[in-house]
Amino acid sequence: MNAIAGGDKPRSTDDLLKIVIHSLEEDKAIDIVSIDLEGKTSIADFMVVASGGSARQVGAIADHLMERIKLAGFGSCRIEGRDQGDWVVIDAGDIVVHVFRPEVRDFYNLEKLWSVVIPADAGADRAVDGRAAI
């Protein structure tokens, strides 16, 4: 991919998503999932979730991803959790990437959380004894 090598400067979220997915695949990330967040939140257009086999691999995946995004012309990313290596969050602007160790990913299960769709007109039906029924 030319953009990763520093050639043409990509401009769209789709280009950034391709770079993210390619980088994760290159670093042998496990179970890569892309979640379209349109209409669910204003924080990002996509969330990408992936796993690394160890804390060391999780950190390496995050470091390489940040470097590739910067080289592609998207600027610097913000990162959280790098020192621990259990769950690293990379904020690339329009895309937020979560890289987990597998057991941490299973515990938080972000894919399920962000894939739940609650109809807008279900507000009154959701309350049961003062609690939200999900």
Residue pairs with C-beta under 8 A, 6 or more apart in sequence:
1 18
1 19
1 22
2 8
3 9
3 10
3 15
3 18
3 19
3 72
3 73
4 19
4 22
4 23
4 68
4 71
4 72
5 71
6 71
6 72
6 73
9 72
9 73
10 16
10 18
10 19
10 72
10 73
10 74
13 45
13 46
13 94
13 95
15 72
16 69
16 72
16 74
16 92
16 93
16 94
16 95
17 34
17 46
17 48
17 95
19 68
19 69
19 72
19 74
20 48
20 65
20 69
20 92
20 95
20 97
21 32
21 34
21 48
22 68
23 61
23 64
23 65
23 68
23 69
24 32
24 48
24 50
24 61
24 65
24 97
24 99
25 32
26 64
27 52
27 57
27 60
27 61
27 64
27 65
28 57
29 50
29 51
29 52
29 61
29 99
30 50
30 51
30 52
30 53
30 102
31 49
31 50
31 51
31 105
32 48
32 49
32 50
33 48
33 49
33 50
33 111
34 46
34 47
34 48
35 46
35 47
35 48
35 49
35 111
35 114
35 115
36 45
36 46
37 43
37 44
37 45
37 46
37 47
37 114
38 45
40 114
43 96
44 91
44 93
44 94
44 95
44 96
45 94
45 95
46 94
46 95
46 96
47 95
47 96
47 97
47 98
47 110
47 114
48 95
48 96
48 97
48 98
49 97
49 98
49 100
49 105
49 110
49 111
50 61
50 97
50 98
50 99
50 100
51 58
51 99
51 100
51 101
51 102
51 105
52 58
52 59
52 60
52 61
52 99
52 100
52 101
53 101
53 102
54 85
54 101
55 84
55 85
55 86
55 101
56 85
58 85
58 86
58 87
58 88
58 99
58 100
58 101
59 82
59 85
59 88
61 88
61 99
62 79
62 82
62 88
62 90
62 97
62 99
63 82
65 77
65 90
65 97
65 99
66 76
66 77
66 79
66 90
69 75
69 77
69 92
70 76
70 77
74 92
74 93
75 93
77 90
77 91
77 92
77 93
78 90
78 91
79 88
79 89
79 90
79 91
80 88
80 89
80 91
81 87
81 88
81 89
82 88
85 101
86 100
86 101
86 104
87 98
87 99
87 100
87 101
87 104
87 105
87 108
88 98
88 99
88 100
89 96
89 97
89 98
90 96
90 97
90 99
98 105
98 110
100 108
116 134
118 126
118 134
126 132
126 133
126 134
127 133
